[in-house]
Amino acid sequence: MIKDILKNAGLLAAGCLAALLLLELFLAVYPPLNSRVRGKNVILFPYKRYVVENDRFPKLDKHIVRSNNSLGFRGQEPLPAGTTALTVIAVGGSTTECFYLSDGKSWPERLQKKLEASFGKVWVNNAGMDGHSTFGHDALLSSYVIKLKPGAVVFLSGLNDMGLSSASRFDRLLTENSERPLPARTLVWAAARSRVFALLQNLLMYSRAIKAGLVHAELDLKAAPSQQVSAQEKAAILARHKPGAEAYGKRLAGLVKLCRGNGIEPVLATQPMLCGQGRDPETGADLETLKVGGEFGNCATQWAALELYNDETRRTAAAMKVPLADLAREMPKDSSYYYDTVHFTEEGADLVAQRVYLDACRSFAKLAPGAYRGGCPDGGK
Amino acid sequence: MRFLKDIAGLMLARKKWWLLPIILALLCIGALIVFTSGSAVAPFIYTLF
């Protein structure tokens, strides 16, 4: 009897192992989802090209082509070694990556065009990655960006850190390094070694992005429902986010130190969004009561929470004397700049590039005096 | 569907339970091929990290 049980258990274990090997082999030959995170590491996909036939976002191109260069970033190929140039890498989440904007239309690529008016040679790459928070930025910097030694790194961050604060405790621990429970620790360990577990890890991370209401979404402002959130509920949500925002501020300060320790000048940008006070000039929609996903209930509450994180960005910039593009205050609350509540249309990406250009051009000039040709505007406030 | 029924029948009749993980893996592969073809793949790279 015991012999039979042991034999069956052994056969089942062999079956599981064979199934795992089969899946592993399949994913090595045909990686369908291009898992961008494996364990604690960021994976880049050089020369990866996505073609999207877009029928979801009426404000965007119908036929979207989004390609990576040899580094796995968006933008031009690296310049030959020894070229006197201003080199900038933009780091952030989906609002930096601008996945659904075709090549050349994301804000970092537009920033390059604007900077070319003031610099002889400019190289700007877009290293934004959908869903990445300051944890992802740290991994990206440590593994890739620092080795490239750009003159400056522009961080547009805060939104996904807010999403992590909204995630459940177990979800958060999948990302944070300290005190991971055994299941999360095992998954991260296995994901670093196996494509099957990496796929599982990425699907879990995707599901929590959905739960936090952060993924790209169609938004018809004329038909969107509204929701009231009481003052007590709003206060409770903001209180829940306060520790998360403070931790974000510390991580951001760590990124600033990491950059400066490697001879890279950081530039910080606050995260703008459509939500806030008043009405959208294009549709007349109420930008306070607009219903949003995740825990926030409505737009005004989500904006108030995001401002906690933006305040940390402002505080870090002031305390560490880092150039700041305060996009959250500079971008108008106008749906012509967004296709959902946070992601930029072409007009929005152009305005972001313009604001970063105005706010950081003079700092860039100090970094690359040999490439500077003059003509930086005076802040543009 | 009939093929799957036959396989399930074989497993039940011969008590070859160790086949189950392999069949599930094959189903996963099929599902990945079907659901990740074309534009639908793009949103899945939004991994909160």
Interface residues (C-beta under 8 A of the other chain):
Chain A: N8 L11 L12 A14 G15 C16 A18 A19 L20 L22 L23 F26 Y30 P32 L33 N34 S35 R36 V37 V42 Y50 V51 V52 E53 N54 S94 F99 Y100 D130 G131 H132 S133 F135 G136 A139 N160 G163 L164 A167 D171 T175 N202 L203 M205 Y206 R208 A209 A212 L214 V215 H216
Chain B: W17 W18 L19 L20 P21 I22 L24 A25 L26 C28 I29 L32 I33 T36 G38 S39 V41 A42 P43 F44 I45 Y46 T47 L48 F49
